[in-house]
């Protein structure tokens, strides 16, 4: 159950995870449906966000996004009710987006990073620790950080899927493959959650992590350490462009249905059919990503220039 005090933060989380553009029209009833609350607390939250400069209000038209979540100061986030954990997540997405846009150099000092993103020492340690763990930056000898060049272009995301296409179907055919019943039930429950509304309401982090857990759980059941290690490495570094692909969530219902079909086949030990289904699932994802390649490209417009409002 969401309390009224968390609703502004929930709206900020939606704006961040779905990468709403400046000028996006926020409709009260649509937000109420998505957050499963009444109109009244939504209206209060919209007014608060307008008071803080996050939204603008136009007479007889409603509220529009006036500031990107990644550009909000830590003080504003705190006033809105965004927690320390949420603030770290916001900083993470801002660094990721700036890196994909080519706005960050390959090498940068800690002082410059903290100043650019207005991070406390604790926030800086948390967000850079996460980035390092995911493998797209590492600490330099001395005082600074260096970003890697992996998975910063649409082609590199497609390449990661082609690698997975070669490995994941094969892992399901490993001798002695055994998917634990509790793992299978957990994976099935996660897919049902998405089909029952999570596709619309989950954050980009949650969507990505649910997909990663599904695929890694199936690969881990192979018992082959080489398959497991390779897929984990790929998943760590493909996260950045995966977020961009989540701007279009229309394909996620098909993903969930395909996941459930694969689970059903594995439950009945029909691994050869499951392997073919996994190949088709990853192939369809590749085709879908190719169709939305424009969403994966770095935006060409300056950050401060608002596009036309969307409905």
N, C-alpha and C positions, 0 to 999 in steps of 0.2 A: 504494500500500500504506500503510495507516494504522499508525503505531507506537502502542504501548500508551499512551505519554505524551499522545497527541493525543485519545484516546477521550473523556475527560471534557469536553474542549472541543467535540468533535463532538456530544455529548449536549446540552451547553448551546446549541449552534447549532440543533439540532432543536427544543429547547424554545422558543427565540426565534422561529424562522422559522414554526413552527406555532402559536405563541401558546398553549402549554399553560397551562391554568388551575391555580391552586394546588390541590393535592390530587390531581393527575393521577397515576395508577398507572403506574410504569415497569416493564415486564416485560422481564427479562433476555434471554429468547429472542427476543422481538420486536426488541429493540435490536441483538442480535447479527446477526439476519437483515438488518436495514436497513443496518447499518454493515459487514456482510460480514466479521465476525471471529468468533472462538469465544466461548463463554460466559465463559471464565475472565477475559480482560481486561475484559469488560463488568462482571462482578461486582466486580473490583478498582476500576473507575471509579465504580461506584455507591457502594461503601464510601467512597471518597475524597470524593465529593460529599456523602455523609451526614456525614462528619467535618467538612466545611466549612460545614455548615448549609444546604446547598442542597436536600438531600433529608431526609426523615424515614424511619425504618425501623420497621415494625410487625411484631411477632413473628408468624410463620406467614402473613404477608400480603405482605411485600415492601417496596419503596421507593415513596415518594410525594413529589411536588414540594412543597417547603416554602418556597421563595423564588423569586420571578420573576427571570429572568436580568437584566432591566432594573433590578432593585433591588440587584444585587450590587455591592459596592465594587470599586474598581480593584485593591485589594490582594488580595481574594478571587479575582478573575478571573485575576490574575497567578499566584497559587498553584495554581489549577486548570490553568493552562497556556494560557489564552486569550491570543493575541498582541495586540500593540498595535493591529493592524488590526482584529482581532475586537472589541477594547474600544471602538474608535471606532464600529464597527457597532452594538454594544450600546447605546451612548449615543444613536446616531441613532434607533434603534427606540424608545427610551424617550422621547425628545423628541417623536417623531412620535405615539406613543400618547397622551402627555399633552396634546398639541395637539388631537388628535381628541376626547379626553375633556373638553375645555374647561378643563383644569387650568393652562394657560399663558395669560397675558394677551396681547393683541395686540402690546404693546410691553414689552420687558424689557432690562435692562442686561446687559452682558457679565459683570460681576462676579456678578450674581444667577444667571445661567445656569451659570457655571463652578461656583459653590458648590452649586447645586441638584443637579447631576449629577456632582460630584466629578471634574472634568476637569482634566488638566494643560493647560498652554498649548498644547502640540502637539496634544493630542486635541481641544481646543476649536477650534483653527484648522482641523483636518481635518474635523470633523463640521459646523461651521457653513459651511465652504466647500462641502461637499457639498449642504447644505440650500439655500444660496444658488444654486448651480448648477441645482438642480432647480426653483427658482422659487417656493418657498413661504415664504421669508423673505428679507429684505434688510437691509443695514446702514443704520442711520439716520444722518443728519448728526450728528456728535458721537460719543457713546459708548453704543451700544446696538443692538438689533435689533428689527425689526418683522415680524410674521408676516402673510402675506396671507390672505385669506378664501376663496381658491379651493380647491375639492375637499376640503372638510371635512365634507360631508354625503353620504348615499347618493344623493340626487337629482343632485348634481353629477357623481358618477361615471357615472351613467346618461346624463346630458347629454353627457359626453365621448364615450361610445360612439355616441350618436346623431350627433354631429359626424363621427366616424370612419366611420359608416355612410354618410354623405353623400359623403365624400371618397375613401375607399380603393377602393371598386369602380370609381369614375370614373378613378382614377389608372391602373388596369390597362388602360384603353382609350385612353390617350394615344397620339397618332401617334408612331411610332418607338420604342414601348416595347421595351426589350431587357433581359432578365435574364441577366447574365453566368453562364456555365456553372459557374464556380468558386463564385460566390455561391449559386447553386442547390444545388450539392453541399454547401456548408457548412450551408445551412438544412436540407437533408434530414438530414444527419448529426445536427444538434441535436435534431430531432424523434425520430429513432431512439434517441438517448441517453435521452430522456425515457420513451419507450415501454419501454425495456429496464431501467427501474428508477429513472431520475432523477426521475420524478414524486414518488416517495416520499422520496428522499434529498436532492434539491437544496434549498438554502435559499430563502427567499422572495425574496431578492435575485436569486439565480440564475434562478429561475422567471420573475420579472418581466423580467429582462434578456433572457432567451432569447425571450420573446414580443415584446418591443420590437424586438430585432434582426431577427426574422422579418418583422414588418410594415414596419419602416423600410427593410429591404433591398428589399422588393417595391415600395415607394413610390419609392425612389431610382432604380429602374430606369425610372421614367416620364420622368426628366429634367426634370420640372416643378418649379422651385424653390419655387413657392407651395404646392404639395401637400407637398413635403418639409419646408419650414419649419413649416407648420401642424401636421403630424403630430408632428414632433419636440417642439414646444412643448407639445402636449397630453400626450405621453408623459412629459415631465419633471414635470408637475404632477399627474398622476393616480396617481403611485406610491403615495401614502399609503393611499388606500382600496383600491388593488389588493392591498396586503399583507393587509388584512382579509379580502378575498374568498378568499384562499388558505387560509383555515381549512378550507374544503371543497375538496379536491383531486379529488373523484370525477369532475368534468367534464373533467379534463385529458387523459384518453385520447381522448375525442371531439375535443377541440381539436387534438391532434396528428394524428389521422386526417384532420381537415378541412384542416389545413395541408399535409399530404402530398398530398392530392387537388388542392389549388390549385397546388402546385408541379408536379405531373404535367401539369396542363392548360397551365401556362405553358411548360413544357419543350417541349410540342408546338405552341406558339404558338396555342393555343385560348383567346385572351384574353377573348372575350365570355363563354364558359362559365366561365372563371376569375373574371371580374367577378361573375357571378351566384353562384358558389360563395362568394366573399368576402362578398357581401351576406348570404347565408344564414348563414355562419359568424359574422359580427358580430351578426346578428339573434338567433341561438341564444344567444350570449353575453349579450345584453341580457335575454333571457327567463330565463336561468339566474341572472343577478344579481338580477333582480326577485324570484326565488324565495328567495334567501338574504339579502334586505335586512336581516333581523334581525342577521346577522353583521356588517353594515357599521355598525350603530348603535353609538354609544359605550356601553360597559358602564355600568349604573346602580349596580352594587354597589361599595362602597369597595374600593380596591386591596388593603387588608390583610385583607379578609374572604374566607376560602377557601370555594369552593363544594364540593358533594359530590364525592368522588373519582370519576373515570371509569375504566372498564375499559380 
